[in-house]
Amino acid sequence: MTERLTGFGVVLVTTTSETEAEHLAIALLNERLAACVSIYPIRSIYRWQGQIENEREWQLVIKTDLKQFEQLSAKIQELHSYAVPEIIALPIVAGSQTYLDWLASHTGGVSE
């Protein structure tokens, strides 16, 4: 398989609650900054203010067109409760063409 960037990606974001995760997901979908958002309960262990924290969080896996990353990141920062939210973009290097076409038709532009 030859790897090539598709222009699409997944953006990872964690939140403190399922309610906050759903609120972010709906806001991103309403503004067509995401085509799909999957939400999973997770446990995060991380360093914060000199301490090791061990917390239950909610992981958003946001499927999007990475051309919109700056807008998506700004919207997440506007709505997020964390002072330093995790916002990490990973490129999709390959995918089924039908899924990538669907992704393209549900991000950016005008609603169908």
C-alpha positions in Angstrom: 0.0 0.0 0.0 1.3 3.4 -0.9 0.6 5.9 1.9 -0.6 9.3 0.8 -2.3 12.0 2.7 -6.0 12.2 2.0 -6.6 15.7 3.4 -8.8 14.2 6.1 -8.0 13.3 9.6 -9.2 12.4 13.1 -8.9 14.9 15.9 -8.7 13.6 19.4 -10.2 15.6 22.3 -10.9 14.6 25.9 -13.6 16.1 28.2 -14.5 15.7 31.8 -18.0 14.5 31.2 -20.2 12.7 28.6 -22.5 15.7 28.6 -19.6 18.0 27.6 -18.5 15.6 25.0 -22.0 15.4 23.4 -22.2 19.2 23.6 -18.9 19.6 21.7 -19.9 16.9 19.2 -23.2 18.5 18.3 -21.7 22.0 18.0 -19.0 20.7 15.6 -21.6 18.8 13.5 -23.9 21.8 13.4 -21.1 24.0 12.0 -20.0 21.2 9.6 -16.6 21.1 11.2 -17.0 17.4 11.6 -18.7 14.7 9.7 -18.9 12.2 12.6 -17.8 12.2 16.2 -17.4 9.0 18.2 -17.4 9.3 22.0 -15.7 6.7 24.4 -15.3 6.5 28.1 -11.6 6.4 29.0 -9.2 6.6 31.9 -6.3 9.2 31.6 -3.2 9.3 33.7 -1.3 12.5 33.3 0.8 15.1 34.9 -0.9 18.4 35.9 0.5 21.2 38.1 3.2 18.9 39.6 0.9 16.0 40.4 0.1 12.7 38.7 -3.6 12.7 38.0 -5.7 9.6 37.3 -9.2 10.6 36.0 -12.1 9.2 34.1 -12.6 11.2 30.9 -14.5 11.0 27.6 -12.5 10.8 24.4 -13.9 12.4 21.2 -12.7 11.0 17.9 -13.6 13.6 15.4 -13.6 12.8 11.7 -13.0 15.9 9.6 -11.4 17.7 6.7 -8.1 18.9 8.1 -8.4 22.1 6.0 -10.8 23.1 8.8 -8.5 22.3 11.7 -8.0 25.9 12.8 -11.7 26.6 12.9 -12.4 23.3 14.6 -9.7 23.9 17.2 -11.0 27.5 17.9 -14.5 26.2 18.4 -13.3 23.5 20.8 -11.3 26.0 22.8 -14.3 28.4 22.9 -16.6 25.7 24.3 -14.2 23.5 26.4 -14.1 23.5 30.2 -10.4 22.7 30.4 -7.7 25.4 30.6 -5.5 23.3 28.3 -7.8 20.9 26.3 -6.2 18.1 24.3 -6.6 18.8 20.6 -4.5 16.5 18.5 -4.9 16.0 14.8 -3.9 12.7 13.1 -3.9 12.4 9.3 -5.9 9.7 7.5 -3.3 8.3 5.1 -5.7 5.8 3.5 -9.4 4.9 3.6 -12.2 3.5 1.5 -13.1 5.9 -1.2 -16.8 5.7 -0.4 -16.1 6.7 3.2 -13.8 9.5 2.2 -16.4 10.8 -0.3 -19.0 10.7 2.4 -16.6 12.6 4.8 -16.0 15.3 2.1 -19.8 15.7 1.6 -20.5 16.3 5.3 -17.8 18.8 6.2 -17.4 22.4 5.1 -19.6 24.0 2.5 -23.3 24.2 2.5 -25.6 21.7 4.3 -27.4 19.2 2.1 
